[in-house]
């Protein structure tokens, strides 16, 4: 049964909203003394996260109306901040990327925003910082929670699907994060090991379909060093399906299968820069247990091990 919400609690939340929007400058015509509104800054931020972004994916992650986003991108294009092209994979889709000028604008905004938050945290003790971050995480997990299961269908891989997993992982991580071919080689090895003799009672792979198209994949495999541990591998979501709940559905099904198969815990390995995936793992109950930084896939990256007790 849902708790009764008093008028006083509603008023307290609204007071917090007013204070925080004032702190962020969300009501100002220009954010952080830049030429950009809050909405424009958010779009620049999303474009700054990768080399190129398909417009439908940008619309989903920002929640902006298609017509409004198109007009905003048109203004950015007129001002030399972005370039729009047709997707090489599907001419019906449009991709957008920052120009050099747009990248400079994003970096300036990002630095000012980070400085604003740094100033906020600097006035707090370490304990107060931790408490603030925990409270923010609870709020974000609450408001980001899907209200219903998205229209995602999961199925077993068909012939050609696992080759698609290798190709899409290699291509996307190279384009979005500059990973070298060693990452694609790792994905190919994981897939080859799975194809080479997985135990169907203890290991499984899924392909996600969204609107009738392949939208993602995930693997659950046993840990050869610990038979009580399942490993979540190769969570992948296509750019134009991000924000539609595909990743959460895949992870939920992977965890459900691992429990039913009798594993005691599940682990996964990722890198710290993949913030959207990390949020999915946190919502599913995984906790960070280990980190290390070294050269991987052509870059200095922080690897992370996450664990879930089943």
C-alpha positions in Angstrom: 0.0 0.0 0.0 1.3 3.4 -0.9 2.1 5.8 2.0 -0.1 8.8 2.6 1.6 12.0 1.4 1.0 15.0 3.6 0.7 18.5 2.3 3.7 19.4 4.5 5.9 16.8 2.7 4.7 18.0 -0.7 5.6 21.6 0.3 9.1 20.4 1.5 9.8 18.8 -1.9 8.6 21.9 -3.8 10.8 24.1 -1.6 13.8 21.9 -2.4 13.0 22.1 -6.1 12.9 25.9 -5.9 16.2 26.1 -4.1 18.0 23.7 -6.4 16.8 25.2 -9.6 17.9 28.6 -8.3 21.4 27.2 -7.4 21.7 25.6 -10.9 20.5 28.8 -12.6 17.8 26.8 -14.4 15.5 29.9 -14.5 18.2 32.2 -16.0 18.0 33.0 -19.7 21.6 32.0 -20.0 23.2 29.2 -18.0 26.4 29.9 -16.0 27.0 33.2 -17.9 27.2 31.4 -21.2 25.1 32.1 -24.4 23.1 28.9 -23.8 19.9 28.0 -22.0 19.7 25.0 -19.8 18.1 23.0 -22.5 20.7 24.0 -25.1 23.5 23.1 -22.5 21.9 19.7 -22.0 21.9 18.9 -25.7 25.5 20.1 -26.0 26.4 17.8 -23.1 24.8 14.8 -24.6 26.5 15.4 -28.0 29.8 15.9 -26.2 29.7 12.3 -24.8 30.5 10.7 -28.1 31.8 11.4 -31.6 28.3 11.2 -33.3 24.8 10.6 -32.1 21.7 9.5 -34.0 18.9 12.1 -33.6 16.3 9.6 -32.3 18.7 8.5 -29.6 19.3 12.2 -28.7 15.6 12.8 -28.5 15.0 9.8 -26.2 17.8 10.7 -23.8 16.8 14.4 -23.5 13.0 13.8 -23.6 12.6 16.7 -26.0 9.8 17.0 -28.6 11.0 16.1 -32.1 10.1 19.4 -33.6 11.7 21.4 -30.8 14.9 19.4 -31.0 15.0 19.8 -34.8 14.7 23.6 -34.5 17.4 23.7 -31.7 19.8 21.6 -33.8 19.1 23.9 -36.7 20.1 26.9 -34.7 23.3 25.1 -33.6 24.0 24.3 -37.2 23.5 27.9 -38.2 26.0 28.9 -35.5 28.6 26.4 -36.6 28.3 24.2 -33.5 27.1 21.0 -35.1 27.0 19.1 -38.4 24.1 16.9 -39.4 24.5 14.0 -41.9 22.7 10.9 -43.0 23.6 7.7 -41.2 25.9 5.4 -43.3 24.0 2.4 -41.9 20.5 3.7 -42.7 19.9 6.7 -44.9 16.6 7.3 -43.2 18.3 8.2 -40.0 20.1 11.5 -39.3 23.3 11.7 -37.2 24.6 14.8 -35.5 28.1 15.6 -34.3 29.9 18.6 -32.7 32.1 20.7 -34.9 35.4 21.9 -33.4 33.6 25.1 -32.4 30.8 23.0 -30.8 33.4 20.9 -29.0 35.0 24.0 -27.5 31.6 25.2 -26.4 30.8 21.9 -24.7 34.2 21.8 -22.9 33.7 25.4 -21.6 30.2 24.5 -20.3 31.4 21.3 -18.8 34.2 23.0 -17.0 31.9 25.7 -15.6 29.3 23.1 -14.5 32.0 21.0 -12.8 33.3 24.1 -11.0 29.9 25.0 -9.8 29.4 21.5 -8.2 33.0 21.5 -6.9 32.2 24.8 -5.0 29.1 23.3 -3.6 30.9 20.2 -2.3 33.9 22.1 -1.0 31.7 23.7 1.7 30.9 20.3 3.1 32.8 17.8 5.3 33.6 14.4 3.8 30.8 12.8 5.7 28.4 15.5 4.5 29.5 15.0 0.9 28.8 11.2 1.2 25.3 11.8 2.7 24.5 14.4 0.0 25.6 12.0 -2.8 23.6 9.1 -1.3 20.5 11.3 -1.0 20.9 12.4 -4.7 21.4 8.9 -5.8 18.2 7.8 -4.1 16.3 10.7 -5.7 17.7 9.9 -9.2 17.0 6.2 -8.9 13.4 7.0 -7.9 12.7 9.5 -10.7 14.6 7.4 -13.4 12.6 4.3 -12.6 10.4 3.2 -15.5 6.7 3.3 -14.8 6.0 0.2 -16.9 8.0 -2.5 -18.7 9.1 -1.1 -22.1 8.1 -2.8 -25.3 11.1 -5.0 -25.5 11.1 -8.7 -26.7 13.9 -11.0 -25.6 14.8 -14.1 -27.6 17.6 -16.7 -28.0 20.3 -15.8 -30.5 19.6 -17.0 -34.1 22.2 -17.7 -36.7 24.1 -14.5 -37.4 23.1 -12.8 -34.2 26.4 -13.4 -32.4 28.4 -12.2 -35.3 26.2 -9.0 -35.1 27.1 -8.7 -31.4 30.9 -8.7 -32.2 30.5 -6.3 -35.1 28.3 -3.8 -33.2 30.4 -3.8 -30.1 33.6 -3.3 -32.1 32.1 -0.5 -34.3 30.3 1.4 -31.5 33.1 1.4 -28.9 35.6 2.5 -31.5 33.3 5.3 -32.7 32.0 6.5 -29.3 35.1 5.9 -27.1 38.0 5.4 -29.4 38.7 1.8 -28.3 41.2 0.0 -30.5 40.9 -3.5 -32.0 41.8 -5.3 -28.8 38.3 -4.6 -27.5 36.7 -6.3 -30.5 39.1 -9.2 -30.1 38.0 -9.6 -26.5 34.3 -9.6 -27.5 35.1 -12.1 -30.2 36.8 -14.4 -27.7 33.9 -14.2 -25.2 31.4 -15.1 -28.0 33.7 -17.9 -29.4 34.0 -19.4 -25.9 30.2 -19.3 -25.5 29.6 -20.9 -28.9 32.3 -23.5 -28.2 30.4 -25.4 -25.6 28.2 -23.5 -23.1 26.0 -25.3 -20.6 22.4 -24.4 -21.5 21.3 -25.1 -18.0 23.8 -22.6 -16.5 24.6 -20.2 -19.3 22.4 -18.2 -21.6 22.5 -15.4 -24.1 19.7 -13.1 -25.2 19.0 -10.8 -28.1 16.7 -7.8 -27.4 14.3 -6.5 -30.0 12.7 -3.1 -29.9 10.1 -2.1 -32.5 11.0 -5.2 -34.4 14.7 -4.4 -34.7 17.7 -5.9 -32.9 18.4 -3.5 -30.1 20.8 -5.2 -27.7 22.2 -8.3 -26.2 23.6 -9.8 -23.0 25.3 -13.0 -21.8 25.2 -15.0 -18.5 28.1 -17.4 -18.3 29.7 -19.3 -15.4 32.9 -18.2 -13.7 35.4 -21.0 -14.2 37.2 -20.0 -11.0 34.1 -20.2 -8.8 31.2 -22.4 -9.8 28.9 -20.5 -7.5 29.4 -17.2 -9.4 27.7 -16.2 -12.7 29.3 -13.5 -14.9 27.2 -10.9 -16.7 29.0 -10.2 -20.0 28.7 -8.0 -23.0 25.6 -5.9 -22.1 25.0 -3.9 -25.3 22.3 -1.5 -26.3 22.0 0.1 -29.8 22.3 3.9 -29.8 18.8 4.4 -31.2 17.3 2.2 -28.4 19.0 3.9 -25.5 16.7 5.5 -23.0 13.9 3.0 -23.9 14.6 0.6 -21.0 16.3 -2.1 -23.2 19.4 -2.3 -20.9 17.3 -2.7 -17.8 15.2 -5.5 -19.3 18.3 -7.4 -20.4 20.0 -7.1 -17.0 16.8 -8.1 -15.1 16.4 -11.2 -17.3 20.1 -12.1 -16.8 19.8 -11.8 -13.0 16.6 -13.8 -13.0 18.1 -16.6 -14.9 21.2 -16.7 -12.7 19.0 -17.0 -9.6 17.0 -19.8 -11.2 20.1 -21.6 -12.2 21.3 -21.7 -8.6 24.2 -19.3 -8.6 25.0 -17.6 -5.3 26.3 -14.4 -6.7 26.8 -12.5 -10.0 29.7 -10.4 -11.1 30.4 -8.1 -14.0 33.4 -6.1 -15.2 33.1 -2.7 -16.9 35.0 0.5 -17.2 34.2 3.7 -15.2 33.4 5.9 -18.2 30.3 3.9 -19.1 28.0 5.8 -16.8 24.7 4.8 -18.3 25.5 1.1 -17.9 26.7 1.7 -14.4 23.4 3.3 -13.4 21.6 0.2 -14.7 23.8 -2.1 -12.6 23.2 0.0 -9.5 19.4 0.0 -10.0 19.6 -3.8 -10.3 21.4 -4.0 -6.9 25.0 -4.5 -7.9 27.7 -2.8 -5.8 31.2 -1.8 -6.7 33.8 -4.1 -5.1 37.1 -3.4 -6.9 38.8 -0.9 -9.2 42.1 -0.6 -11.0 43.5 1.8 -13.6 45.8 0.8 -16.4 46.1 0.8 -20.2 43.2 -1.0 -21.9 41.9 -0.9 -25.4 44.3 1.9 -26.3 43.6 4.2 -23.3 44.2 4.6 -19.6 40.9 3.3 -18.2 39.6 2.4 -14.8 38.3 -1.1 -14.7 35.5 -1.9 -12.2 34.2 -5.2 -10.8 30.6 -5.1 -9.6 28.9 -7.8 -7.5 25.3 -8.9 -6.7 24.4 -11.4 -4.0 21.6 -13.6 -5.5 
